[in-house]
Amino acid sequence: MEYLQARIADTKNLPDLTAEGRLSSPGQLQHLFVKLEAASPGESKAAGKGLSIGYGLHDTPFGQCLLATTPRGICHLQFLDAPSKNTDLQWLRLEWPQADILPDQQRTQPLCDRLFAPASVNNKPLALWVKGTSFQLQVWRALLQVPFGGMTTYENVAKAIGHPTAARAVGNAVGCNPVAYLIPCHRVLRASGALGGYRWGLGRKAALLAWEADWSERLGQDAP
């Protein structure tokens, strides 16, 4: 817990990061450039009618994941426990009940190959296309400002979006994140340094943080 508190302190103040739109130090390199686009109210209301979504199941350092994408960008990423084809698509179908959802491993494999390769150099942004409330989208965009290897708190996120007393609501928005890892909700902790919650399991959250901290140090040592 003391270590996590120290990492929170090392990460530059999140409101400043959001305002500046840049990363805090060479040792906290963001290895993926993520561009988030929100579905319009009309698109959200249509619930995916006329939309084609391709998905694939892929192995990652943190267990198997389900990755789904549209012509507009990645719309869903979740980690799986005890994968079952009958349940893997449950969350995706709840998000887009009217969409045409089909397996397309060939389409999603190249995307997944990029996700967990911190040492690779690829300046092409990964596009996300998600639906959410205005508040949720504010929270998710704030999370994208937390650098690779960095950590923040629910309170800091609330301050960053201009709602300093809304830490609990921030926690709810974090829990609704439809794109694991790329929208880095795993980097949000309690002010005490405790892990807090995580939709895909606290063990996986701890593993993600440890893995990023290790890679952040390696990349920082290699930076000029």
C-alpha positions, 0 to 999 in steps of 0.5 A: 500500500505504501508503494502504491501511495508513492506511485500515486504521488509520483504521477503528476497532478491529474488536472494538470495532465488533463489541461496540458494534454501531455505526459509527465516524464520519459519514465512514464511513456504512454506506449499506446496512442488512444483516440476516443470517439463517442457514439452520438445520442442517435447511435446510442439510442439505435443500440447498434441497429445496422452496425457490424461488430467483429470480435475475437478471443485472444490470449494476453499476459492477464488471461484471455480477452474478448476484443470487439471492433467496428468500422469506427474503432474498438468498442469493447474489450473485456478480460475473461475468466473460465471462458465460455462462448455462451457467456463471453458475449453477454456484456457486448450484446447488452451494450449493442443488442441490435448489432450484427455481432460476428466472430472475426479473429482475423480482424481483431488479432492485429489489434490485440497484438499491439496492446501488450507490446510496450517496447514497440514503436507505433505512432498510429493511434488506436481508435475507440468508439464507445457509448456512455453518458456525458459524465462517463465520457468525461471520466473515461477521457480523464483516465486516458491522461493517466500515463503508462506506469502512473496511478491516480485516485478517484478523488483526483479524477473527480477534480480533473473533470470539475466535480470535486465532490463526485468521487463515488460517481466517478467510481461508478463510471470507472466500473462501467468502462467498456474497454478494459486496459485501453481506457485504463481504469486499473490505474485508479486507486483509493487515496489510501493506496488500496486497490479499490474495485475492479470489474475484472478482478483485483488480482488482475488489477494488481498484476496490470499495475505491477507489469506497467510499473516494471515496463515503465522503469525499463522504458524510462531507463532507455529514454534519452 
